[in-house]
Amino acid sequence: METVRAVIIKGRKPGRPRAVPEDIEPVVVDLHERGYGYRAIARILNSREHGINAHFSCIRKTLIRLGKVKGK
């Protein structure tokens, strides 16, 4: 019973970190509004300047979560 209380007090683990950090999200939105596609944005973020290893589906999911594009 004591371990259950300890887990409730501590909360859950934060989970898997996002592939696109929150501080890079404005860059993703800006590139999308300029007309870049998901793959092009991923290629730009994977460059040495940003150093983020993001797949194009991560870019798509980020834009859907931010409400910039419609999901299925």
N, C-alpha and C positions, 0 to 999 in steps of 0.2 A: 504494500500500500504506500509505503514511503517513496519508493522509486516512481510510482505513478504521479505523485504530487510533485516530485522533483522535475519530471518531464514536463508537466503542465506549467510549472513556474518558469522553467528555462525557455519554453517555446520550441518551435520546430527549427531544424537546421535550415539555413538559407537556400539550399538547393544549388542547382547547377548555375554557374554564372552565365550571363547573357553573352552571346557572341559579339553583339554590337553594344558597347558600353553606352550609358546614358549621355555622356558628354560628347559622343560622336553622332548621336541621333540628329541634331540640327544639320550636320554636314550631309547625312543621308537624305534628309528631307529637301535640302537645298539642291542637291544633285538631281533628285527625282523631279523637282519642279523645273529644273533647267532642261529636262527632256532625256536624261540618261536612263537606261534600262537597269533592271536588277543585276544583270551580269556585269555591265559596265561599272556600276557602283561598287560591286564586290571586287572587281579588278582594281579600282582606284584605292579602295580601303586596304587591299592586300599589298599595296606598294610599300616601299620602305618608309615613306613619309608617315603613314598612319600605323603600319605594323600590326594590323588586325587580320586575323585569318578567318574571314567570313565567307560563307557559301551564299550563292544568290538567293537561296530559299530563306536564309536568315534575314536578308535585306527585305524580301517580300513580307515576311512575318512581322518585321519591325514596322514597316509602313502600314500594314493592316492594323496592328495594335495601336498605332498613333492616329488612325482614322484618315490617313491620306489616300488610301485606295480601298476599294471594296473587296472583301473576301467572298468566297463562294457561299 
